[in-house]
Amino acid sequence: MTNNLFYRIIKTIFKACRAELLHFFGDPALRTTFLIITVVVAFLNSSIYSNEIIEKTPIAVVDLDKGSMSRNYIRMLDATQQVSVPVVSNDMNEAKKEFIEGKVFGILVIPEDFEQKISLGRQSSILLYSDASNMLHNKAISGAAASVMGTFNAQIEIGKSLRSGLNYGNSTISRRSITAITKPVFNPYGGYGTFLLPVVFLIVMQTLLLTSIGVLGGTFREQNKYLEAYRISDSTHLKIIPVLLGRALAYLLLCILVFSVIVGGTFTIFKLPFRAAFGDVIVFLIPFFLAVIFLGFSLMGIFKRREDAAMSVTFLSTPAVFLTGISWPVVAFPQWVKILSYAFPSTVGARGFLALSQFQASLGDIKDLWGQMWLTAVFYFVIAILVNYRLKIS
């Protein structure tokens, strides 16, 4: 009898899996949404951020001094990786015009007494205006200006030391007794895409997976065929569990397929770093995918029409991105926001995926995150059972 019960459970799971796949592939909108748009969006984002860092941000220089030192400073600034100097003028209004028209993202002003003050041993100053509304351009301009200023000051100090009788080696040491050696780890070039794209991939999959599940469920509920579609209308209440497991298995297989295409394609074509065994990543993400799937099943109690899922899930995708901590550090979140963030499977999933793929962590290193993902999956599985039970008895 036990064997017969086990056989029936397994048979129900695979029947539900087969039925869900037939429903999924029978709906052109779902095929397009999850199988095609997910991959297209992933490749599009990878293409956008493939350059990783901002290079040669154009700025204008207003040279009021027009001396040899100011020209040397401009040459040094133009030689940096971060900025270029296409506009050199002695008219501030001309530079403002270029800035307003969006041709340059910053203005650097060299005062007319720049070289005179330096020659007299007095402190001079340089004014820098940059577009702070664009953080990446602002960071590039500020970094380049600070770097060139440090080198320029060093040249002046070393020149003074040489004139006082010190040799070049001692002049260099006297100028900087301690040298900082920085070695960025995991993201040595400070690339924007390296830390952003893995999180974006999970958010995209989460959003479109929830949308697909919601659209299919909303369609059946709108047609009053939800229970009949999975043959649980006249069966025992316990049949809800293997049916949900079978449906989840169908989406899990689709998730692994789509994720494999995304990772295998984007990380290879755009040469993004991937520092983990692919099998370890899949093992970690299985509870993440299940948590998203069961969350989608739980939302069946809300989505009564096909279009409800598309509008609701799309609205929630933006908070899901911010709550992962990629745009603002988690430690700066209010306590209630930290608690709320765990309602999204992507919050823990993104941290674990980043740890594996970028920080070279092992599954043992992130076992706590893996455990949290399983708890999230089990929580939403219980909610999904209750929602389907309510739908059945109503």
SVG drawing of the C-alpha trace seen along z (x, -y; Angstrom):
<svg xmlns="http://www.w3.org/2000/svg" viewBox="-17 -87 90 89">
<polyline fill="none" stroke="black" stroke-width="0.4" points="0.0,0.0 2.9,-2.4 4.5,-1.6 1.2,-2.2 0.7,-5.5 4.3,-6.6 3.7,-5.6 0.6,-7.6 2.3,-10.7 5.2,-10.5 2.7,-9.9 0.7,-13.0 3.9,-15.1 5.0,-14.2 1.5,-14.5 1.2,-18.0 4.7,-18.8 3.7,-17.7 0.4,-19.6 2.2,-22.8 4.7,-22.5 1.9,-22.0 0.0,-25.0 3.2,-27.1 4.2,-26.3 0.6,-26.5 0.5,-30.2 2.5,-32.3 2.8,-35.2 4.4,-33.0 6.9,-31.5 7.9,-35.0 8.0,-36.5 10.0,-34.0 12.1,-32.2 12.9,-35.0 12.5,-38.3 14.5,-37.1 17.5,-36.2 17.2,-39.3 17.1,-41.6 20.1,-39.8 22.1,-40.2 21.0,-43.8 22.1,-44.8 25.4,-43.0 26.0,-44.9 25.2,-48.2 27.7,-47.6 30.3,-45.8 32.7,-48.7 32.6,-48.4 34.0,-51.8 33.5,-55.4 36.4,-56.5 37.3,-59.9 34.4,-62.0 34.6,-65.3 35.2,-68.4 36.0,-72.1 38.9,-74.0 38.8,-77.7 42.5,-78.8 42.7,-82.3 46.4,-82.1 47.6,-80.9 51.0,-80.1 53.3,-77.1 52.2,-75.5 48.5,-75.7 49.2,-74.2 51.2,-71.4 48.3,-70.8 45.8,-70.6 48.0,-68.1 48.3,-65.9 44.5,-66.0 43.8,-65.1 46.2,-62.2 44.2,-60.5 42.0,-57.5 38.9,-59.1 38.6,-62.4 39.3,-64.2 39.7,-67.9 38.1,-68.8 37.4,-72.4 40.1,-74.8 39.0,-78.5 39.6,-81.7 35.8,-82.5 33.7,-81.1 30.5,-81.8 31.7,-79.6 32.4,-76.8 28.9,-77.2 27.3,-77.0 29.1,-73.7 28.0,-72.4 24.4,-73.4 24.3,-71.8 25.5,-68.5 28.8,-68.5 30.9,-68.5 30.1,-67.2 32.4,-69.5 34.2,-72.8 37.7,-73.3 38.8,-76.9 42.5,-77.8 42.8,-81.4 44.8,-84.1 47.4,-84.2 47.9,-80.4 51.6,-80.3 52.5,-83.5 51.4,-82.3 53.1,-79.0 56.4,-80.7 56.2,-82.9 55.7,-79.9 52.1,-80.8 49.0,-78.5 46.9,-78.7 43.5,-77.1 41.6,-75.5 37.8,-75.5 36.0,-72.4 32.4,-72.3 30.9,-68.9 27.5,-67.4 26.7,-65.8 23.4,-64.5 25.4,-61.9 27.3,-60.0 29.6,-58.1 30.7,-61.1 31.1,-63.1 33.2,-60.4 35.4,-60.2 35.9,-64.0 36.6,-64.4 39.0,-61.4 41.0,-62.6 41.3,-66.1 42.4,-64.9 44.9,-62.5 46.5,-65.1 46.5,-67.6 48.5,-65.2 51.0,-64.5 51.3,-68.2 51.9,-69.1 54.5,-66.4 56.4,-67.8 56.5,-71.2 57.7,-69.9 60.3,-67.7 61.5,-70.6 62.0,-72.7 64.0,-69.9 66.2,-69.5 67.0,-73.2 67.9,-73.0 70.6,-70.4 68.9,-67.1 69.2,-64.4 66.1,-63.0 65.8,-59.9 65.9,-61.8 63.6,-64.4 61.0,-61.8 61.3,-60.2 61.1,-63.5 57.9,-64.3 56.2,-61.0 57.7,-59.0 54.9,-56.4 53.5,-54.9 50.1,-53.2 49.9,-50.1 46.3,-49.3 45.2,-46.0 41.4,-45.9 40.1,-42.4 37.2,-40.7 36.7,-43.8 40.2,-45.1 39.1,-47.6 36.2,-48.9 33.8,-47.8 30.2,-48.8 28.9,-45.7 30.9,-43.2 29.0,-43.8 25.7,-45.0 24.9,-42.4 24.7,-39.2 22.1,-40.9 20.2,-42.2 20.1,-38.7 18.3,-37.4 15.9,-40.3 15.0,-39.8 14.4,-36.1 12.4,-36.7 10.2,-39.4 9.5,-37.5 9.0,-34.2 6.4,-35.7 4.8,-37.4 4.5,-34.1 3.1,-32.2 0.6,-35.0 -0.5,-35.4 -1.2,-31.7 -3.0,-31.4 -4.9,-34.6 -6.0,-33.2 -7.4,-30.1 -9.1,-32.0 -10.6,-34.4 -12.1,-31.4 -13.0,-29.6 -10.8,-26.7 -8.0,-26.9 -9.0,-23.9 -10.1,-21.8 -6.8,-22.5 -4.9,-20.6 -7.7,-18.1 -7.9,-19.1 -11.5,-20.3 -13.0,-16.9 -9.9,-15.3 -8.8,-15.1 -7.2,-18.2 -3.9,-16.4 -3.6,-16.2 -2.8,-19.9 0.7,-19.2 2.0,-16.8 0.3,-19.0 2.1,-22.1 5.4,-20.1 4.8,-18.9 4.1,-22.4 7.1,-23.8 9.3,-21.1 8.2,-22.3 9.2,-25.9 12.4,-24.8 13.5,-23.0 12.7,-26.1 14.6,-28.3 17.7,-26.1 17.6,-26.1 17.2,-29.9 19.7,-30.6 22.3,-28.3 21.8,-30.2 22.1,-33.6 25.3,-32.7 26.9,-30.6 26.2,-33.3 26.7,-36.7 29.6,-35.8 31.4,-34.2 30.6,-36.7 31.1,-39.9 34.0,-38.4 32.5,-39.0 34.3,-37.3 32.7,-34.1 34.7,-32.6 32.6,-29.6 31.8,-26.1 28.6,-26.3 27.2,-23.3 27.7,-25.0 25.8,-28.0 22.9,-25.9 22.8,-24.0 22.6,-27.3 19.9,-28.8 17.6,-25.8 15.9,-27.1 15.9,-30.6 14.0,-29.4 11.6,-27.4 11.0,-30.4 10.1,-32.5 7.9,-29.8 6.0,-29.2 5.7,-33.0 4.0,-33.0 1.7,-30.2 0.9,-32.1 -0.1,-35.2 -2.8,-33.2 -5.1,-34.4 -4.6,-38.0 -4.4,-37.6 -7.9,-37.1 -7.3,-38.3 -4.5,-37.8 -3.3,-41.4 -3.2,-41.7 0.1,-39.8 1.9,-41.9 1.0,-45.2 1.6,-44.2 4.9,-42.3 6.4,-45.0 5.6,-47.5 7.4,-45.4 10.6,-44.8 12.1,-48.3 11.9,-47.9 13.4,-44.4 16.4,-45.9 17.0,-48.5 16.4,-46.0 19.3,-43.8 21.7,-46.5 23.5,-47.2 22.4,-50.9 22.5,-51.7 24.3,-49.7 22.1,-47.4 23.6,-48.7 22.1,-52.1 18.5,-50.7 16.0,-51.4 15.3,-48.2 11.8,-47.8 13.1,-47.9 15.7,-45.2 12.9,-43.0 10.7,-43.8 13.5,-43.0 13.4,-39.3 9.9,-39.0 11.7,-39.1 13.7,-35.9 16.1,-38.0 17.4,-39.7 19.2,-36.6 19.6,-35.0 21.6,-38.0 24.0,-38.0 24.7,-34.3 25.1,-34.5 27.5,-37.4 29.5,-35.6 29.8,-32.5 30.3,-34.1 32.4,-37.1 33.9,-36.6 35.0,-32.9 33.1,-31.7 32.2,-28.0 28.9,-26.6 30.2,-25.9 31.0,-29.6 27.5,-30.7 25.6,-27.8 23.7,-30.3 22.4,-32.1 21.5,-28.7 19.6,-27.8 17.7,-31.1 16.8,-30.4 15.3,-27.0 13.4,-28.6 12.0,-31.2 11.0,-28.4 9.3,-26.4 7.5,-29.5 6.0,-30.3 5.3,-26.6 3.1,-26.6 1.4,-29.8 0.8,-28.4 -0.9,-25.3 -3.2,-27.4 -4.1,-29.7 -4.9,-26.7 -6.9,-25.0 -8.9,-28.2 -9.5,-28.3 -10.7,-24.7 -13.1,-25.1 -14.5,-28.4"/>
</svg>
